[in-house]
Amino acid sequence: MVRANGAVSLRELARVVQTSEVTVRRDVRALEAEGLLDRRHGGAVLPGGFTRESGFPQKSHLATAEKTAIADLAANFVEEGEAIVVGAGTTTQELARRLARVPGLTVVTNSLLVAQALAHANRVEVVMTGGTLRGSNYALVGSGAEQSLQGLRVSRAFLSGSGLTAERGLSTSNMLSASVDRALVQAAAEVVVLADHTKLGTDTMFQTVPTDLITRLVTDEPPAHDDRAATELQALADQGVQIAVAGAPGGNAGAGGDGPPSGRRRRDVPLPGPRRQAPGLRTAVALGAASDQGQGGAERAARVADLRRR
């Protein structure tokens, strides 16, 4: 079964290659270690993510608990009377719902969903950018949105995206969205990225915020087996990004982080242990065929197989 996030379930892979889920899980971990696929909750996808973007209905049902926890923690970094910008996304929408309780706040946004979440807040002023409506994520994009941000200066920008790596920073798969996000970054003294652990280590086509411009990352606690996310967190911390981890003991900040104003303590992001090698070629081929049904799956499967033989 191909899931909403494009991942093929481990159960389906095991059925196709006629082996156990335990074997497939081992193969998937090893293939990920060689850069031949990306793991997701209970499944896997071919690497890269440089093609089409999931629509809002699909995104809104992914990692909902994690997004809620991230929004709860991120709201602690917003102070009374501040002026901030909030970008488009399902996680930033969750943040906006919590910002409705912050008195004297001014929020500049290109997101209709963020504006809607704050529409009835008595002491929050909402400023919308201009631009053209992009229906897939209910965001205003284009030259109108970018021009309306010229000359603006606020304390913080809160942004989400499709992927986050220490090498390239935050990225998205849509050019127009990326361009507006870059304009939002230019307007802010600090940049706070909201990204759940499934986006860590994922790289998409258009860079929005390079790593050296990210002040803080607010994320959730990666599962114990998610070595990739833990590695990426450590790499981001090594580059000076402050990391706040929702769901950690006491809700504290991670490596490189000083914690939100409420005084949560620091914790170190664990380095991953060694991964097992010798992945199964059949698993990679089956993943390629299943994840791109109707979109050249056989061709991509052959490419994965060729990479594995090298």
N, C-alpha and C positions, 0 to 999 in steps of 0.2 A: 504494500500500500504506500502510495506517495502522499506525504502529509502536506498541510498547508504551507509549511516553510520549505517545501521542496525536498525534504528528507525522505529516504526510503527506510522503512522500519526494519529492525534486525530480524524480526520474525519472518517478514517477506523475503529478505535475503537468504535466510536459512532454508526456506521452502524452495527457492529457486535453485540454490546450489546443492540441495539435498544433504544438509549437514545440520549440526546442532547450533542453537543460538550461542552457546558458550564458545564454539569454534569461530563463529562469525564475529562475535564480539572481540575475540583475540585478534582476528585478522584485521578488523576495522581499526583497532588501536595501533597495530603495526603499520598499516597503510597510512594512517594519519601521521605517524612519526616520520615517514618518508615523503610527506607532503602530497600524497596522491589522493587524499580525500579529507573532508572536514566532518567531524562528528557533531551530531545534534542529539537532543533528548530522544533516546530510544531508537536512533537511526543514524544515517549518514548521507552526505551529499558529495558530489564531485567538487573539487576545490575551486576557489576563485570568487565566485559570486559576481562576476563582471557583467551579467546579462540583465534580465528583467527584474523589476522590483515587485515584492508582494504588495497587494492592495491593502487599504485600511481594514476591511473586514477580517482578512487573514491575520494581520499584525495584532489586532485588538484582542485576539484569543490566544496569543503566544506569550508564555512566561508572565501571566497576569499577576500571580502572587509576588514574583520577583520585582515587577514594575511598581507594584503597590509599596513594597518595602523600600525600594529606592526613592520613590517620591516622598515617603514619610521622612527619610533621613535627609534628603536634599532640601526639604522645606526648612530645616534647622539652620541652613546657611543664609536664609533671607531675613533681613532685619527690618524692623518697623521704619517706615518713611523712605525706604530705598527706591531707586529707579532701576529696573532690570529689563532685559530682553529675554523672551522665551520663544524658542523655535518650535517648529511643527514636529509632531510625533505622538505616539500613544503614551510614551513614558512622560513626556512633558505635559500632556493633557492631564495625567494623574497628578503631576506636581501642581498644576494650576488649580485643581480642586482644593488643594491644601492651602494655597496662597490666598484664597478668599478670606481667610481668617487673619491676615496680616494687615494691621491698620496703616493707612498712609502710604500704601504701596502704589507705585506706578509701573505698569507692565506694558512694554511694547512688544507686539507679536505680529507675525504674518500668518498665524494659525486661527482659522475660524473656530476650531474646537477648543483651543486655549481661551479665546475671547468668550465663547459660550459658557465655559466653566466659571468665568469671572463676572459674567454679565450682571448678576444680582448681588455681587459683593458691595456692601454699603460704603466702605472706605477704601476701595481699590479703584484707581483710575486705569482704564484700558485704552491704549493707543494702537490702532490698527495701521499697518502699512498699506500702501496702494498695491497695485499689481493685478495680474491675471489669475483667476482661480484655477488651481490644479485639483481636479475632482478626486483623484485617487487618494489624496491625503488631506484634503480640505485646507490647502495652504495657498497663500498668495505668492506668486513668483513672477519673474520677469523684470524688465527694466524699471517698471513702475514701483515695484517693491524695493528694488535696490536704491533708486533715486530718493525714495522717501526716508531712507536711513542715513543719507549723507548729512554730515554735520551733527549727528546724534552722539551723545556720550552718556553712558550709564555705568553703574558699578560692576554688574555681572551679566554674563550671558549664560543661559541654561540651554544646552543643545543635546539632541540625540542624533542617531544616524543608523546606518545599516551595518557598519563594522568598525572595529577599533584595533589597531596594532601599534606597537611601540615604534615600528619603522616608519609608518606613514601617518599615524594619528587617526582622526575620525574621517570616515568616508561614507559616501552614499552612491547609489546606482543611478541617480537622476541628475543630469547636468543643471537644470534650472533650480532645483532644490539646493544643490551644492553652491551655486552662485549666490543665492540669497543668504544661506548660512554663513558664507564668508563675509558678506556685508554686515551681518549681525555680530560677528566676531570683531570686526573693525570698530564697532561702536562701543565695545565693552572693555573695561579695565582688566577684568578677570574672566576666564572661560571655565565653566563647569560642565563637564560631559556626563550625561546620564546614560548608562549602557549596562544591560544585564549581561551575565557571564556568557550567554550564547553568542554574543557579538564580539567577544574578546578573541583576537587571533583571526578574525574574518576581515578580508580586505576587499573593498568594492571599487568601482571604476573611478569615481570622482572624489578627490581629497577635499575635505571641507575645513578641517582644523589640523595643521601639523602638530606633532607632539610637543614641540617647544613652546607652543602657544596655549597648551592645555594647563590650566592652573590646578584643577582638581577633577578626579574621576569619582563618581558615586556609582557603585555597582553592588551586586549581591554576592554572597558567599558561594564560590564555585563548589560543585560536588567533589567529594574526595577523589574520585577517579578522573576528574577533568584536569589532566596535567597541562594541557595547552593553555587553559585559562589562567592557571596558577603561574605558568611561565611568563605569560604576557603581562600579568599584574606586576611581577617582579621586575620585568624589563621596563615597564612604564615608571615604576617607582625609582629605578636606577637612573632614569632620565629626568628626575625631579618632579614628576607628577605626584601630587598629594592624593592619596587613595582612601576613600571612606567606604567601608564595607557594611552594607545593611544586613542584618541578621547575624553578624558576628557577636560573640559574647559581650553583652552590655551595649550593643549597637555601636562599637567603637570604630575608630578610623584605622585604616591599614597602613602599610609601609609608605613612608614619605608623607603621611598625613598628620595634621595637628588636631584633627577632630573638629566637629561643629562647635558653635558657641556654648553648647551645654556641657562641654568639658569631658567628652568621652576619651578614653585612653587609647594609646597606640597599640598595634599588634603587627607582627611581621607576617608578610605573605609567604607561605611555605613554598620552598622549591620543589619541583616534581621529582619523583623517583625514576629509576630506569624503566624503559618500556621494553616489552618483548618484541622481537623481530620475527622474520619469516612469515610474512603475510600470505594469505591464500589468493592466488591469482583469480580463481573463480569468483571470489567475493567482489573484487574490483570490477570485473567484467559485468557481473550481475547488477551491481550498483549503477554502472554507466548506462546499461540498457533500461533499467527501471526508472531512473530519475529523469530521463529525457524522452519519455514515450512521446512519439509524434514530433520530436524536435531533434532528429539526428542522433538518437541514442546510440545506435550501433557504431557510428563514427567516433563518438567520444569514448565509448567503451574500448574501442581498438586503441585509441590514444593512451588511455590509462594502462592497458596491457603492455603497450610498447614501452612506456615509462618504467614499468615494473621490471622488464627484461634487461634494462640497461645496468 
